[in-house]
Amino acid sequence: MSAARRASAFHTRSGLLTTTCNGSWIELDFPATPVAPTAAPADLIEALGITPAFVGKGQEDYLIEVDGEAMARALTPDLTRLAEAPPTS
């Protein structure tokens, strides 16, 4: 592999993760875990202080989609409430 495009691999608890250096960029190849549309727990949405555009649940986490970059940048979640939220199962 050329100096401009080098690959690295990391053994993690999630399995093998790879990266590729491509010029000044580092590309990360994370495993994709599909999410299914779901209703998020009210505590989670209240702690985030938003109305989500989409809520999905993967194997271990929720995926919360917001209506654009401005909303994402304006988030001021209640971190104490998030820490107290029940874990996903």
N, C-alpha and C positions, 0 to 999 in steps of 0.2 A: 504494500500500500504506500502511496506517495506521502511525503511530508505534509501535503496539503489536505490529505484525507486519511486520518488514522482512526482505528477502532480500539475500544477497550471493553472489557467485560467484567462484571462484578457479580460475585455469588452472594445472594441475599436470602433472607427467609422466604421471600416471595418467589425465588427462583433466579435464573440468570437474567441480568439486566445489561443491556449494551448501550454504548455511546459511540458516536462517530464525530471526530473533529473534521469540519469542512470549512477550511479557511479560518475565519475568526468566529465561526459558529460552532456550537456543540449540540449535536442532535441526540436526543434521548429516546430510546425505544422502550417504553414501559408497556407491560402487558395490559391489554384492554379487558376490563370487566364490564359486561353489559349491565345496564340499569333498566329497571322496569318502572313505568309511571306508577306513582303512589301518592297517597296523602301524607304529608309530613306531620309529625307530632306538633300540636299547637305550641308547645313550649319552645320548640326549635324556631318556628317562624316568628313568634313574639320576641325571642332573644335576638334574632337578626333584624327585626324592625322593618320588614319588607313584605310586599306581596309578590311572591315568586311567579315567574312566567312558566316554570316547569319544575316539578319535583320528581326525582327518580330515586330508587333505592337499588344499590348494588349489593354485593355479597356482605360488605361490612359498613358501608357508608351511604349517606344521602348525597345526591347531586342536586344542588339548588341553582337553577338558571334565573338570572335577572334580566330585565329589559334594558340591556345595553351597558356600555362602558361607564357612562355617567352614574348610573345607579350603583354599579359595582364599586366605583371610586368613592361614592358618598356613604357607603355602608359604615355604620358605627354600631357594631353588634355589642350586646351586653355580654361581655366575656365571662362574668361571674355566673350568669344564667346558663350560658352555653356549657360551662364546666359542670354545672349541676344537672344538666339534661341527662335523662337515662340513656345508656348506651344502646346501640342498635343490636338486634339479635338475629 
